[in-house]
Amino acid sequence: MSQRDYYDVLGLSRNASEQDIKKAFRRLAMKYHPDRNPDDAEALAKFKEAKEAHDVLTDARKRSAYDQFGHAGVSGQGGFGGGGPGDFAGGGFSDIFGDVFGDIFGGGRGGGRRTARGADLRYDLSLTLEEAVTGKEVKIRIPTTVECHHCGGSGAKPGTSPKDCPTCHGMGQVRMQQGFFSIQQTCPECRGTGKVIEEPCRHCRGAGRLKEEKTLSVKVPAGVDTGDRIRLAGEGEPSEHGGMAGDLYVQIVVQEHPIFKREDSHLFCEVPISVVTAALGGEIEVPTLNGKVVLKVPAGTQTGKLFRMRGKGVKPVRGGPVGDLLCRVVVEIPVNLTERQKELLREFEESVSAGGKHHSPQSSSWLDGVKHFFEKMGL
């Protein structure tokens, strides 16, 4: 055999992972396999070389010896020996397809039955804003399926057992020849299980599973928001035939709050203030998720003004600084006035109007703008 460095043969560095080694070999095998290059001695040599490198470098013990001592450390362990194209591990081109595509189609040499993983499940968990911000542990009940204790999960009547499928002989897959290609498919008789149940269990009706409910404890971290998911590994749908169970994804849904609205780490709220407070200034109590705080309103505050209270928002679940509480003040106009109150307001309006821009700068500026606009229009 050639004494080229195995890593050079596969075009890899010496710290390549096992997955990298397998990918590199598959690429070369597809290119140089004898079935694709009949009567090509050079391609045959390169295929053997790549296969030898693959066999050594994917074996942890052989790779360690090769890394320390080179070819001398694996002498007699990695090669094919002699022979022609018919002597390759497995022989034909269909075997290399099994190597290359086995992970995708669940096959590989000799067929084999792939056990399907259980399905993932979703549970919508509704939280208040306070619960989402502070975090909590909640108990949830979800429907699930468990192994039938009457038949032990076999699906067969107690005292009997499933039999090998007569169509696929227990392999779960059948081969169909279509011209040059041999196609492997799931057995239609047993649906890939390799077994058939002649006498089903009357409790689970041959499914091997029963429906129940189970209670799970979910730790909700502080700072979660609508759309966040908590994954509970292995708490999803069990596999029908002993494979891995799926996962349960707890989807967070935060309820609307009567006072606050949340945007990322910040909270927003509207605070109504009286005309007198807006005009003269004053102090008002503002709620936060941690209690009350005092907000100082300066004299002459207009509706819509935003006050920022730093550090009174939410600490994000993925880390970062605590957000702020932004309070938007809304000047509330009195309603249901008595005649005396109306009279006082008219007197107040007259006194304010006499002051012009001094008391109502925004109104006066707006009126000046309207006047200038009409003058330009010739109106």
C-alpha positions in Angstrom: 0.0 0.0 0.0 1.0 3.6 -0.5 2.8 5.3 2.4 1.2 8.7 2.0 0.2 10.4 5.2 -3.4 9.3 5.9 -4.5 12.9 6.7 -3.1 14.1 3.4 -4.9 11.3 1.6 -8.2 12.6 3.0 -7.2 16.3 2.7 -7.6 16.9 6.4 -5.6 18.4 9.2 -4.4 16.2 12.1 -7.0 17.6 14.5 -9.9 16.7 12.2 -13.0 15.2 14.0 -14.3 11.7 13.3 -17.3 13.3 11.4 -14.9 15.2 9.2 -13.0 12.0 8.4 -16.1 10.2 7.5 -17.3 13.0 5.2 -14.0 13.2 3.5 -13.9 9.5 2.8 -17.5 9.5 1.5 -16.6 12.2 -1.0 -13.5 10.3 -2.2 -15.4 7.0 -2.3 -18.1 8.3 -4.5 -15.5 9.7 -6.8 -13.1 6.7 -7.1 -15.3 3.6 -6.4 -14.5 0.8 -9.0 -18.1 0.5 -10.0 -18.0 4.1 -11.2 -14.5 3.7 -12.7 -14.4 0.2 -14.3 -10.9 -0.9 -15.5 -9.3 2.2 -14.0 -6.3 1.1 -12.0 -5.5 4.5 -10.7 -9.0 5.1 -9.4 -8.9 1.7 -7.7 -5.6 2.5 -6.0 -7.0 5.9 -4.7 -10.1 4.2 -3.5 -8.1 1.6 -1.5 -5.9 4.4 -0.2 -8.8 6.4 1.0 -10.5 3.3 2.6 -7.3 2.4 4.4 -7.0 6.0 5.8 -10.6 6.0 6.9 -10.4 2.6 8.6 -7.4 3.7 10.7 -8.4 7.2 11.6 -11.9 6.3 12.6 -10.6 3.7 15.1 -9.5 5.5 18.2 -6.9 3.0 19.2 -5.4 2.8 15.7 -5.5 6.6 15.2 -3.6 7.1 18.5 -0.9 4.6 17.4 -0.7 6.2 14.0 -0.3 9.7 15.4 2.5 8.5 17.6 4.4 6.1 15.4 3.1 6.7 11.8 2.5 3.8 9.5 4.7 1.5 11.6 2.2 1.8 14.5 -0.6 0.4 12.4 1.3 -2.0 10.1 -1.0 -4.8 9.1 -4.1 -3.2 10.6 -5.5 -0.8 8.1 -5.1 -2.3 4.7 -7.4 -4.4 2.5 -5.0 -7.2 1.6 -4.9 -8.4 -2.0 -7.5 -9.1 -4.5 -9.5 -7.4 -7.2 -12.6 -5.2 -7.2 -14.8 -7.9 -5.8 -12.7 -8.1 -2.5 -13.7 -4.7 -1.1 -15.5 -4.7 2.2 -19.0 -5.4 1.0 -18.3 -5.5 -2.8 -20.6 -3.5 -5.0 -21.5 0.1 -5.5 -24.8 -0.3 -3.7 -22.8 -0.9 -0.4 -21.0 2.4 -0.7 -24.5 4.0 -1.1 -25.4 2.3 2.1 -22.4 3.9 3.8 -23.0 7.3 2.4 -26.7 7.6 2.8 -27.3 5.2 5.8 -27.6 8.1 8.3 -30.3 9.8 6.1 -32.5 6.8 5.3 -31.9 4.8 8.5 -30.4 1.9 6.6 -26.8 1.0 6.1 -25.5 -2.5 5.3 -27.8 -5.3 6.1 -30.9 -3.1 6.3 -31.7 -2.9 9.9 -34.8 -1.5 11.6 -34.7 2.2 12.7 -36.7 3.0 15.8 -38.6 6.2 15.5 -38.2 8.9 18.1 -41.3 10.1 19.9 -43.0 13.3 18.8 -42.4 16.6 20.5 -45.3 18.2 22.4 -46.2 21.8 23.2 -47.9 23.2 26.3 -49.0 26.9 26.5 -48.4 28.2 30.0 -50.2 31.4 30.8 -48.5 33.7 33.4 -49.2 37.1 34.9 -46.7 39.9 34.2 -45.6 39.7 37.9 -45.0 35.9 37.6 -43.1 36.3 34.3 -40.9 39.1 35.8 -40.1 37.4 39.1 -40.2 33.7 38.0 -41.9 30.8 39.7 -42.3 27.1 39.9 -45.6 25.8 38.5 -47.2 22.4 38.3 -48.7 21.4 35.0 -50.8 18.4 34.0 -50.4 17.0 30.5 -51.8 14.1 28.6 -49.3 11.3 27.9 -49.1 7.7 26.9 -47.5 5.0 29.1 -46.5 1.4 28.5 -49.5 -0.9 28.8 -48.8 -2.9 32.0 -51.1 -5.7 30.9 -49.0 -6.7 27.9 -45.7 -5.1 29.0 -45.8 -2.8 26.0 -45.6 -5.5 23.4 -49.2 -4.9 22.2 -49.8 -8.7 22.1 -52.4 -10.5 24.2 -50.9 -11.5 27.6 -49.4 -15.0 27.2 -48.5 -14.4 23.6 -45.8 -12.3 21.8 -45.4 -10.5 18.5 -44.0 -12.6 15.6 -41.5 -11.8 13.0 -43.1 -10.2 10.0 -43.4 -12.9 7.2 -42.9 -10.2 4.5 -39.6 -8.7 5.7 -38.6 -11.5 8.0 -38.2 -9.2 11.0 -36.0 -6.6 9.2 -38.6 -3.9 9.0 -37.6 -3.1 5.5 -37.9 -4.7 2.1 -35.8 -4.2 -1.1 -37.3 -3.5 -4.5 -35.3 -3.9 -7.6 -35.9 -1.1 -10.2 -33.5 -1.6 -13.1 -30.0 -0.9 -12.1 -30.9 0.3 -8.6 -32.0 -1.6 -5.6 -34.3 0.5 -3.4 -34.9 -0.2 0.3 -38.3 0.7 1.7 -40.3 0.4 4.9 -42.1 -2.9 5.0 -45.8 -2.3 4.2 -47.0 -5.2 6.3 -45.4 -4.3 9.7 -44.8 -0.6 8.9 -41.1 -0.9 9.8 -41.5 -2.7 13.2 -40.4 -6.1 11.9 -43.1 -7.6 14.0 -46.8 -8.5 13.5 -49.3 -9.1 16.3 -51.7 -11.9 15.7 -53.6 -11.5 18.9 -53.7 -7.9 20.1 -54.0 -7.0 23.8 -57.6 -6.0 24.5 -56.6 -3.2 26.9 -54.4 -1.2 24.5 -55.7 -2.8 21.3 -52.3 -3.7 20.1 -50.7 -0.3 20.6 -48.7 -1.3 23.6 -49.5 2.0 25.2 -52.3 3.6 27.3 -53.4 7.2 27.6 -52.9 8.9 31.0 -52.1 12.3 32.6 -49.0 13.2 34.4 -48.0 16.1 36.6 -44.7 18.0 35.8 -42.9 20.7 37.7 -41.8 23.6 35.5 -39.2 26.1 36.8 -40.0 29.4 35.1 -36.9 31.7 35.2 -37.3 35.4 36.0 -37.6 37.7 33.1 -39.4 35.4 30.6 -41.7 36.9 28.0 -44.3 35.8 25.5 -42.8 33.5 22.9 -40.0 32.1 25.2 -39.9 28.3 25.4 -38.8 26.0 28.2 -37.6 22.6 27.0 -38.3 19.5 29.1 -36.2 16.8 27.6 -37.8 13.4 27.3 -41.2 14.5 28.5 -42.8 14.5 25.1 -44.6 11.6 23.3 -43.0 8.2 24.0 -41.7 6.2 21.1 -44.0 3.4 19.9 -41.3 0.8 19.9 -38.8 1.6 22.6 -37.0 4.5 21.1 -36.2 7.8 22.6 -39.2 9.9 23.8 -39.7 13.4 22.3 -39.4 16.6 24.2 -42.0 18.9 25.8 -41.8 22.6 25.0 -43.5 24.9 27.4 -44.5 28.0 25.5 -44.8 31.1 27.6 -47.8 33.4 27.2 -47.9 36.5 29.4 -51.3 37.9 30.1 -52.1 41.6 29.4 -51.6 43.8 32.5 -54.2 46.5 33.5 -51.5 49.0 34.2 -48.2 48.1 32.5 -47.2 47.3 29.0 -43.9 45.5 28.4 -41.4 46.0 25.6 -38.3 43.9 26.0 -36.8 44.9 29.4 -38.8 48.2 29.7 -42.2 48.8 31.2 -44.6 51.6 30.1 -47.6 53.0 31.9 -49.9 56.0 31.6 -50.4 58.3 34.7 -53.4 60.6 34.8 -52.7 64.0 36.5 -55.1 66.9 37.2 -55.0 70.2 35.4 -53.9 71.9 38.7 -51.0 69.4 39.2 -49.9 69.9 35.6 -50.0 73.7 35.9 -48.6 74.1 39.4 -46.5 70.9 39.7 -46.5 68.5 42.5 -45.8 64.9 43.6 -47.8 61.8 42.7 -47.4 58.2 43.6 -46.6 55.8 40.8 -46.9 52.0 41.0 -44.0 49.7 40.1 -43.7 46.0 40.2 -41.8 46.4 43.5 -44.1 48.9 45.2 -44.9 52.6 45.1 -42.5 55.4 44.2 -43.0 59.2 44.2 -42.8 61.0 40.8 -42.1 64.7 40.9 -44.1 66.6 38.3 -42.7 70.0 37.4 -45.0 73.0 36.9 -46.2 73.5 33.3 -46.1 69.8 32.5 -48.0 69.0 29.2 -49.9 65.9 28.5 -47.8 63.2 26.8 -44.6 64.1 28.6 -42.5 60.9 29.4 -40.8 60.4 32.7 -38.1 57.7 33.0 -37.6 55.8 36.2 -34.3 53.9 35.8 -34.0 50.3 37.0 -37.7 49.9 37.6 -38.3 47.7 34.6 -37.5 44.0 34.0 -34.2 42.1 34.2 -34.0 40.1 30.9 -34.0 36.3 31.2 -30.9 36.1 28.9 -28.9 38.6 31.0 -28.3 42.2 30.7 -29.2 45.4 32.7 -32.5 45.9 34.3 -34.8 48.0 32.1 -36.7 51.2 33.0 -40.2 52.2 33.8 -41.4 55.0 31.5 -44.4 56.9 32.7 -46.4 59.0 30.3 -48.5 61.6 32.0 -52.0 62.4 30.7 -53.6 65.7 31.8 -57.2 64.8 32.8 -59.9 67.4 31.9 -62.6 67.8 34.6 -66.1 66.6 33.7 -69.6 67.0 35.1 -68.9 70.5 36.3 -71.3 72.6 38.3 -72.4 76.1 37.2 -70.1 77.7 39.8 -67.1 75.6 38.6 -67.9 76.6 35.0 -68.1 80.2 35.9 -64.7 80.0 37.7 -63.1 78.4 34.6 -64.4 81.1 32.4 -62.9 83.7 34.6 -59.7 81.8 34.7 -59.7 81.5 30.8 -60.1 85.3 30.5 -57.2 86.0 32.8 -55.0 83.5 31.0 -56.0 84.9 27.6 -55.0 88.3 28.7 -51.4 87.0 29.2 -51.1 85.8 25.6 -47.9 83.9 24.9 -46.7 84.2 28.4 -49.3 81.7 29.6 -50.0 79.7 26.5 -46.8 79.5 24.4 -47.8 76.4 22.4 -51.3 77.7 21.6 -50.0 81.1 20.6 -47.2 79.6 18.5 -49.7 77.4 16.7 -52.1 80.3 16.0 -49.2 82.4 14.6 -48.3 79.5 12.3 -51.9 79.2 11.0 -52.0 83.0 10.4 -48.8 82.8 8.4 -50.1 79.9 6.4 -53.3 81.7 5.4 -51.3 84.8 4.4 -49.2 82.7 2.1 -52.4 81.2 0.6 -53.8 84.7 0.1 -56.8 84.0 2.3 
